Each structure stands twice: as structure tokens, then as C-alpha cells.
Amino acid sequence: MKISSLLLAVGALCSTPIVSAQSVPARTENISFQNEVQLGITRGLAYLKAQQKPEGHWSNDEHPALTALPLMAFHQDPQGAYRAGKQEFLQRGYNFIRSNAQADGGIYVRGLSNYNTALSLVALLYAGLPQDEALVTKARAFIIGQQAKGMLNESLNGGIGYGPNGVSPKRQHPDLDNTLVSLEALRTYQAAHPTAEAIAKDDLDWSAAIEFISRTQNLPATNPKSSATEADKGGFVYYPGFSNADPSEGPRALRSYGSMSYAGLLSFIFADLKKDDSRVVAAVEWLTKSYTVEENPGLGQAGLYYYYHLMSKGLSAAGISQLQLADGKKVAWAPVLARKILDLQKGDGSWANETGRWMEKDPVLATCYCVLSLEILANQH
């Protein structure tokens, strides 16, 4: 099965859409804007191509994920120029990822083993080359093996973290973001191997994963340990008992924030929760009332470009073309977000966040997030 985008994988997996879509008609007046979006993508990809190191990697050679993201961005170009992956510079990128395959099945150098493996797996699956079959199958098994069970803190069971060789204590246990990228990788593998026997056995404990995701949601009805305020109800935090929007741990209300709330919605989608599930309904309600393209709600400018990436991916995967705001107005969020991203593009085709949290000052990382977002948004007009 050929994989052309994350959304195709989601569509193949969700028998009932999370939210029914109101399709955006293909009007003549949209053509000019579509061209602007494609130009932004093309300029961003040109910048990324120029940043590749001679060894084939991008940014930091200790993190294959930072090479996987540009490879995914090139593959997703709506014009399809890079989809076959035959260009020499792309081959150098894929070879770099392959060179970091470890004996345990992971794809990493030293730290953040699960995160690097998950993104590298998706990039290789997009390429869809037969020569990678053994590698991607081992990578899938590695990710499944990272699912937590028997944790001293039982609230962490079912989730997935950075891996056993994380670089700090907070990175040695499950979190919502790593759980999301892991579920995406596993579902992308499933979409590429719809009849593989390996899917039916030695699979992830999906029920346990759903329970973990639910414990990151500020929703007392399904997460008894949540003491969410009305403002935070339905949103998500980084892991049970900890929010990056309020970094003090403890048994009190933890603030929901934008990027992880989209991560929570997407995780539920990958886990096949239906649109009328109370957790999905509450997530959409929080994201709707918190809608903005000016900041990452709860965190300001921190993680802004990752927020854009998860917003475009989450609302598209959920089939939502319009959001009805508290004042009753409906907003077609896709063109608004696309225009905001294009306005922030620099003269050389790149993006970079002036706030350095989560490495977003790295123009390669920020540009990947924005190009991937525009590639999704290009299909929304």
C-alpha cells in the first residue's frame, strides 16, 4: 500500500470520522492562494535542501529524527517531485537513517531512542522501499517494546517515553508526545502492511495506551485524578501530574495547553476512538474555545511551530473544516493558519522561532514543521 500522507493512513484506519467535515469547495478564487501556499512550500524545501550536510544528515547527527523530518517534508510536496525519493540528496538522507539502525531494532545514536526511531520509521515507510522491510519491521517491534507496564507510578502504564537511554529523569518515563509519535509510526506501518501477520500478534496494548492518554486529559469524568478548572477541562498535559504550562508537579489543577491538546486529539484518533466518545468531544471543545494562531495556548510563543504542525494535522485528521467560536462565528481555520505561517516565512525560505524552547530556534526544525503544515493545508482549499 503506497503511503502519500499521514491523513491517508488516518482515513484508512478510522471507520467513523471523528468529526464530520464540511468540505471546502474548489472555487476559482482559491487558486491564487493555493499558488501562494505551494510557493511557500517550494521555498521552504529549497532552504532545507541547501542545509543538508555532506554526510547526508540535517542539523544534528546525533538525532536521526532531525533528518527524518526533512525527508518527510520532501515526500509530502503536493507537486510530487520528490515522492519517488530517487534524487541523490534524498538517498544520502535515507542512507544516514539506515546507518543508525541498532542491534535492538531502534534507529538512534545514543539518546532519545524511541523518538528517533518513531520518526525515522515513518520516513522510511513513506519511501516504501523493499530493501528497508527488515529494518522497519524491527523498528516497529522496538517501539512496541517501549510501552510502559509495571511502573511504580501506575498512572504512567500504557504510555511510551523517549526510551531507556533518555538524557534526563523526565525523559525516562512515558509522556503524551512520545506516545503520539509512536502511535503514528505504528499506524503508518499498519497502513503499509494491511495483511501482515505481525499486526495481529505482538501488537501494542492499545487499551492500555488509551487509558494512559486519558490520564493526560483534564477531564474528571474519565480521569478521576484530574482536578481541572473549567478553563482547562478537555485539554491535555504532558504526562499525568505534569504540565509544561505549569511545571510544578503535584496533586492540583494542571493547565492544559495547545500543542499537547492537539497531541491528545490525534492520539485518540490513532487509537480509533469515535467522534461521539466523551473524551474526543471534550478535546474538540477545548481546542475550539482556545483557538488562536497567534500563540501556543498556555505557552505563548514557546513551541509555536510544533503547535501549528499538530493543529494542521489534528483538525485535518478529525475532518474539521470550520470551528464555531464562542461568539457564534464560524472560522475556516485552514486558510487563516496558512496565511499566518506564510507571513512568518523569512526571505531565505526558512522559519525560526525567537523563543528557543524545544529547539525551535533551529531553522531546519522550525522549517520542517511549517512546510509539513502547509503541505497538509494545501489539501484543505
N, C-alpha and C positions, 0 to 999 in steps of 0.2 A: 504494500500500500504506500503510495507516494505521499509524503507529508509536505505540504506547502506552507502551513502556518499552524500556530497553536490553536487558532479558532476552529480549524478543520478537525483537529483532534477532539476538541471540546464538543463540537457538533455531533461527532460520531459516537460520543460516549453518553450524552445526556438525552435520554429518550423523551423527556419532557423539559422544555426550556425553563430556565429559572424565572424569567420574566418575558412575557410576550412582546415582540418587537413591533414598533410602528416604523415600517421601512421608510427610508428617505428616498423620495422619487428622484430619478436621474433627470434633472432639469438642465436645460441649456445653460442657465446662469451659474450652474455649479462647475462647468467645465473650466473656467478661468481659475477658480480656486483649487480645483484638482491639480491643475498645472503648477500652481504655486506650491502645493504640498509635495508634488513629485520633484520639483526643483530643490526644495529643502532637503529631501531625501538624497537626491543626487549629489548635492554639495556636501552633505554630511558623509556620504560614502567616499567621496573623493578625499576628504580630510582623513578619514580612517585609513584609507589605502596608503596615504603618504606617511602615516605614523607607524606602519609595521616595521619591526626590527629585522635586520638581515637574517636572524636565526628563525624567523617565522612567527614570533610571538608579538603581542601588543602589550604595552605598559610594563607589567612586572612579570618576569619569567618564573617567579615562584608561585604564580596563581594562574593555572590554565583557564580558569573561568574568564579571565580578562582577555583571553584570546577567543574563547567560545562565543562571547557576546558579539564581537565584530563579525565573526563568521555567520552567526545567525542573522545579523543585520544585512549582510550582503545577500544571503539566501532569500530573505524576505522582500527584497526590492520588487515592487509591483511590476516593473518592466521586465523582470525575469532574466536580466542579462547575466546574472551570476548563479542562477539556480543549479546549473549542472556542476558547478564547482570545479571546472576544468582549468581556470586561469592559474598560472604558475604561482602567483602570490597566495591564492587560496589554498593550493596544495601544500605550500610551506606552512600555512597555519594549521591545517589538519594534521600534517606530519608532526608538528610541535606537540599537539594534543596527544597523538598516539605515542610519542616518545616518553610521555609521563604516565603511561599505564603501569600500575604497580602489581606485584605478585598477588596482593589480596583482592584484586579486581577494581580497586579505585583508580581514579585518574587525578593525581595530585603530585606535588613535590614534597612538601613537609606538612604544613598546617592546613586547616580548613578543608580536610579531606572530603567530607560529604558535599559541601557546597561546590567545590571544584569539580567533583565527579558528576554531580547532577547537571550542571550547565554544560560540561563537556559532552555528556551523554546526549543531551538534546541536540547540540551542534552536529554530532556525528550522525544522529538519526535523521536530521534534516538532509544531510548529504546523501544518506541512503546507499552507501557503497557496500557491496558484498564482502569486500575484504575486511570490513570492520565488524562483521557479525559476531565473532567470538569475543571481541573486545566489549561491544555494547551489552552482550548477554552477561558477561562478568561484572560490568559496571552496574547493571540492574540488580544483580544479586548483592553487590556491595552495599547499595543504598538500602535495600530491604533489611540487610543485617544491621543497619544503624538504628532501626526503630527501637525506642526505649521500652524496657519492661523490667519489672522487679526493682524499680527505683526506690531509694529511701524516701524521697518525696514523691508519693504516689500520684500527685497531680501532673507529673511530667511523663508518666507512662503513655505510650502510644505516639508520642511526638518524635521528631528527628532533629538533631542538632548539627553543629559544624563537623563533628566527628571526634573520635577518641584522642586525636592529636591537635585539638584546638589550642590556641595560644594564650588563653586566659580562662580562669574558672567559669566565667559566664558563658564561654563558648564550649564548654564540655558537657552541656546538657541541652535538651530539646528547646526549640523556640519556634514560633509560628512561621518566620521567614524561611528557615531551612526546611520546615515541614512542607511549605508551599512548593519550593523549587524541587523537592524530592517527589512530591505527588505529580507535579507537571512532568518530570522526567519519566516516571513510571507509566503515566497515561500516554505519553508520547511513544514510549516503547510499545505499549499495548496497541496503539493505533497502527504502528508499523508492522506488528506481528499479530494480526487478528485471529490466527488459528494456531498460534504457538502453544504447545502443551505446557511450556514453562509458566504461562499466565495462570493456568488453573492450579498449579501447585507451587509451594514455596513462595506464595504471594504475601504482600503486606497484609497486616491485620487492619483492614480498613475500618472496622467498627471501633477499634482502639484509637485509630487516627482521628476519627470523627469526635470521639469523646475528648481527646486532647484539644482539638481545635475549639470545641465548645467551651472548654475551661479557659480559653483565652478571650472569650467573648463576655462583654459586660451585659449579661442578661440573666438576672436572678432566677427566672423561671426554669432555665435549663442549666444554669451554673450556680448552684446554691452558695458557693463561696464568694460570689460577686456581690459587692455592696454598691453597685453602680448608682450614681446620681442620674436624674432624668436626662441630663445633658449628655451623659456618656452611654446611656442604655442602647444596646445593639451594636456598638462599636467594639473594637478589639485592642488588645495589648500585646506586648512582645512575647511573653510567656506567663503562665499562671503566677500571679503575685508580683509581676514586674511590668512597668510601662516606661518606655523611653520618654514619654511625655511627662512623667513624674517619677524620676529614677530612685525614689526611696521605696525599699521593699517593706512590706508589712500588711497586716490584715485590715486594710482600709480601702476606701474607694480609689481606684486607679483610673487615670484618664485615658479614654480612647483617643486614637489618633489616626490620621488619614491613610497613610501608607499601609499600616498593619490592618486596617479595617477592609481595605481592598484585598489584602492578602487573605484575610479570613473569608471573604465572599468567594474568592477564587478557589480557595481550599475546599470549601463546601461544594463548589461546582465540580471539582475534580473527584470529590468523594460521592458524587451522584445524588446529593440532596435535591429535593424537588422544590419548585418555586413557592409552594404553599407551606413549606416547613417553617415553623415559627422563628427559627434561627436565621433563615435566609430572609424572611420578611423583615425582621428586626435589623439585619445588616443593611438592607437596601434603604430602610427608613433612616438609619443614622447617616449613611452616605449621602442621602438626598438632602437632609437638613444641614449637613456640613459642607455641601457642595461649594467649591471655590477653585479657581485656577491661579489664585494669587499666592497661595501658600500651601504647605502640607499641614492640614488642620491639626492643631495641637502641638506642632513643632516649628511653625514659622517657615523659614527658608531651609531648614535642615532636611535633607533627604528629598528636596523638591522634585528632582528629575526622576527619582525612583517612584515617587508618588504619581507623577504624570504617566510613567510606564505602566504601573499597576492600575491606574484609573482607566486608561485606554483599553487595557487588556480585560479588566474586570467588567466594565459596563458593556463592552462588546460581547464578551462571552456570555453575559447574562441576558443579552438580547434587548438591552435598553437603549432606545434612541433618543428619548426625551425624559427629562426629570421634571416633576411637578413640585415647585418650591412652595415654601410655607405661605407665601402671599398669593398662591393660586396660579402664578405664571408658570408656563412650561418653557423649558430651555432645551434646545438641541445642543447637547453638551459637546459633541464631536467637533463641529466647526469652531466652537469657542476655544476648545483646548488646542486644536491645530493652529489657530491664529496666534494663541499665546506662545506656543512653542516656536513658531516661525519668527515671532517678534524678538525672541531671545537668542536667535541664532547669530553668531558672530560673523564677521566679514570673511574669515577663512573657512567657513562652513561648520565650525565646531560650536559646542556648548560647554559651559563650565559654570559651576555654582560658586559664588563668592563665599558661601558657608562651606567649610571643608569637612563637615561631619560625614562619615561613611564614604570617604574618598571622592566626593563629588567635585572637588577642585581638579581632579584628574580629567582633562578634557576628553580623553578616549572613553572613559567610563560614562561620563555625562552625555557624550555624543551618541554612544550606543543606546542609552535609554531613550534619547529623543528621536533618533532615527527609527528605532523599533516601534515607538509610539506612533510616529507619523505613518509608518507602513500599515499599522492597524487602522488608523484614522482614514487613510486613503480609501479604504473599502466602505466607509460609512457615509459617503456622499453620493 
